[in-house]
């Protein structure tokens, strides 16, 4: 009986991710950028890109246990055993991570890692080296991008492009309702070997 009640609760909550109205005054403004043109605008030297189909952060001050947050994991997989010689040649060994978040209303929020970036796994300059993984919550990224405390971050529901200044990019993302211990985890696309891609889609130089 308890299990059926629990699942009956989950379905409307995830449907609510699409129905809850956002507060546009608390989000970064600006229309979504056309594909790839944001690379020059951000003055990055991005080399690889992967895609997160749906990320969500939905706070619930009245009941924090029902809040939804996304966990992002980005890895620099240029480090590999000799038997797996996937990355050779002039691979860029380390660099920053660039996130482009697109809210369902088209609002574009960007964030480039640097010193004092949130999460764990980056070096002091905000760069990710071979064999290293950066883990961060979506709410932390939104707060850093907007320059506000995490407690002031309003909801986000949409997709994301994650770019890297190195040649061997892979990642996962997870949407979680913490109070229920319910999570949905996905690989960022393309996953390793998916579609013949290893280390993400190659991005044209700006």
C-alpha positions as CSV (number, residue, x, y, z in Angstrom):
1,X,0.0,0.0,0.0
2,X,2.8,2.4,1.0
3,X,4.6,1.7,-2.3
4,X,1.5,2.5,-4.4
5,X,1.0,5.7,-2.6
6,X,4.6,6.7,-3.1
7,X,4.4,6.1,-6.9
8,X,1.1,7.9,-7.1
9,X,2.8,10.9,-5.6
10,X,5.8,10.8,-7.9
11,X,3.8,11.0,-11.2
12,X,2.0,14.3,-10.5
13,X,5.2,15.8,-9.0
14,X,7.2,15.2,-12.2
15,X,4.2,16.4,-14.3
16,X,4.4,19.6,-12.1
17,X,7.9,20.2,-13.5
18,X,6.2,21.3,-16.7
19,X,3.3,23.1,-15.1
20,X,4.9,25.3,-12.4
21,X,5.2,28.9,-13.5
22,X,8.7,30.4,-13.2
23,X,9.6,33.8,-11.8
24,X,11.1,35.5,-14.9
25,X,12.5,38.4,-12.8
26,X,15.0,36.1,-11.1
27,X,16.5,34.6,-14.2
28,X,19.2,35.9,-16.5
29,X,17.6,37.6,-19.5
30,X,18.2,37.3,-23.2
31,X,17.0,35.1,-26.0
32,X,18.5,31.7,-26.8
33,X,21.5,31.9,-29.1
34,X,21.6,30.2,-32.5
35,X,23.7,27.0,-32.5
36,X,27.4,27.4,-32.0
37,X,27.4,31.2,-32.2
38,X,27.7,31.5,-28.4
39,X,31.2,30.1,-28.6
40,X,32.6,33.4,-29.9
41,X,30.4,35.4,-27.6
42,X,31.8,33.6,-24.6
43,X,35.4,33.9,-25.9
44,X,36.1,30.2,-25.1
45,X,38.2,27.7,-26.9
46,X,35.7,24.9,-26.6
47,X,36.6,21.7,-28.4
48,X,33.9,19.2,-27.5
49,X,30.2,19.3,-26.6
50,X,27.7,17.0,-25.1
51,X,23.9,17.5,-24.5
52,X,21.7,17.1,-21.5
53,X,18.1,16.5,-22.6
54,X,16.3,17.7,-19.4
55,X,17.6,19.3,-16.2
56,X,15.4,20.5,-13.4
57,X,15.6,22.6,-10.3
58,X,12.3,23.3,-8.6
59,X,12.5,24.5,-5.0
60,X,9.6,24.1,-2.6
61,X,10.1,26.3,0.4
62,X,6.9,25.0,2.1
63,X,8.2,21.5,1.9
64,X,12.0,21.2,1.1
65,X,11.6,17.4,0.9
66,X,9.6,17.8,-2.3
67,X,12.2,20.0,-3.9
68,X,13.8,18.8,-7.2
69,X,17.4,19.4,-8.1
70,X,19.8,18.2,-10.8
71,X,23.2,16.6,-10.2
72,X,25.8,17.1,-13.0
73,X,28.9,15.1,-13.5
74,X,31.4,16.0,-16.1
75,X,34.6,14.0,-16.7
76,X,37.8,14.6,-18.7
77,X,38.4,11.0,-19.9
78,X,41.6,11.8,-21.8
79,X,43.3,9.5,-19.2
80,X,42.8,5.9,-20.3
81,X,44.7,2.7,-20.0
82,X,47.1,1.8,-22.9
83,X,44.8,-0.9,-24.0
84,X,42.1,1.7,-24.7
85,X,44.0,4.1,-27.1
86,X,41.0,6.2,-27.9
87,X,42.6,9.6,-27.6
88,X,45.8,10.3,-29.4
89,X,47.4,13.1,-31.4
90,X,47.2,16.7,-30.3
91,X,44.5,16.2,-27.7
92,X,44.1,19.2,-25.4
93,X,44.8,17.7,-22.0
94,X,42.8,20.1,-19.7
95,X,40.6,23.2,-19.7
96,X,37.5,24.9,-18.5
97,X,33.9,23.6,-18.7
98,X,31.2,25.8,-20.3
99,X,27.5,25.3,-19.5
100,X,24.7,26.7,-21.7
101,X,21.4,26.3,-20.0
102,X,18.1,26.9,-21.9
103,X,15.0,27.4,-19.8
104,X,11.8,26.1,-21.3
105,X,10.8,29.7,-22.1
106,X,14.0,30.2,-24.2
107,X,15.9,32.1,-21.6
108,X,19.7,31.4,-22.0
109,X,21.9,31.2,-18.9
110,X,25.7,30.5,-19.4
111,X,28.4,29.7,-17.0
112,X,32.2,29.2,-17.5
113,X,34.1,27.5,-14.7
114,X,36.9,29.4,-13.1
115,X,38.5,30.0,-9.6
116,X,36.0,29.5,-6.8
117,X,33.6,27.5,-9.0
118,X,31.1,25.5,-7.1
119,X,31.2,21.7,-6.8
120,X,34.1,19.4,-6.5
121,X,36.9,18.1,-8.9
122,X,38.1,21.3,-10.6
123,X,41.6,22.7,-10.0
124,X,42.3,26.1,-8.5
125,X,41.9,27.7,-12.0
126,X,38.5,26.0,-12.6
127,X,40.0,23.6,-15.1
128,X,39.5,19.8,-15.4
129,X,42.5,17.6,-16.1
130,X,42.7,14.1,-17.5
131,X,41.2,11.5,-15.2
132,X,39.3,14.1,-13.2
133,X,35.5,14.5,-12.7
134,X,33.6,17.7,-11.8
135,X,30.4,17.1,-9.8
136,X,28.0,20.0,-9.1
137,X,24.3,20.5,-8.4
138,X,22.3,22.5,-10.9
139,X,21.2,24.9,-8.1
140,X,24.9,25.7,-7.4
141,X,25.5,26.5,-11.1
142,X,22.4,28.7,-11.3
143,X,23.5,30.7,-8.2
144,X,27.0,31.1,-9.5
145,X,25.8,32.2,-13.0
146,X,23.5,34.8,-11.5
147,X,25.7,35.9,-8.7
148,X,23.1,35.3,-6.0
149,X,22.8,33.1,-3.0
150,X,21.5,29.6,-3.7
151,X,18.5,30.3,-1.5
152,X,17.4,33.0,-4.0
153,X,17.5,30.7,-7.0
154,X,14.2,30.2,-8.7
155,X,13.2,27.2,-10.8
156,X,14.8,25.9,-14.0
157,X,13.4,23.3,-16.3
158,X,15.0,22.9,-19.7
159,X,18.0,21.5,-21.6
160,X,21.7,22.2,-21.6
161,X,24.8,22.1,-23.8
162,X,28.0,21.3,-21.9
163,X,31.2,22.2,-23.7
164,X,34.8,21.6,-22.7
165,X,38.2,23.1,-23.7
166,X,39.6,19.5,-23.9
167,X,39.1,16.7,-26.4
168,X,37.8,13.9,-24.1
169,X,34.4,14.9,-22.7
170,X,31.8,12.7,-21.0
171,X,29.1,13.2,-18.5
172,X,25.9,12.2,-16.7
173,X,23.0,14.1,-15.2
174,X,20.5,13.1,-12.5
175,X,17.2,14.7,-11.5
176,X,16.3,13.9,-7.9
177,X,13.4,14.4,-5.5
178,X,15.4,14.3,-2.3
179,X,12.6,13.8,0.2
180,X,11.4,10.7,-1.7
181,X,14.8,9.3,-2.6
182,X,13.7,9.2,-6.2
183,X,16.2,9.8,-9.0
184,X,16.4,9.6,-12.8
185,X,19.9,9.4,-14.2
186,X,21.0,9.7,-17.8
187,X,24.2,9.8,-19.8
188,X,24.9,13.0,-21.7
189,X,24.7,12.6,-25.4
190,X,26.6,11.3,-27.3
191,X,27.7,8.8,-24.7
192,X,31.0,7.1,-25.1
193,X,31.0,5.3,-28.5
194,X,27.4,6.4,-29.3
195,X,27.1,7.3,-33.0
196,X,30.8,6.7,-33.4
197,X,31.7,9.6,-31.1
198,X,34.3,9.3,-28.4
199,X,34.7,12.3,-26.1
200,X,31.8,14.3,-27.3
201,X,30.9,16.1,-30.5
202,X,33.8,18.0,-32.0
203,X,33.1,21.8,-32.0
204,X,34.3,24.0,-34.8
205,X,36.9,26.5,-33.7
206,X,35.5,30.0,-33.1
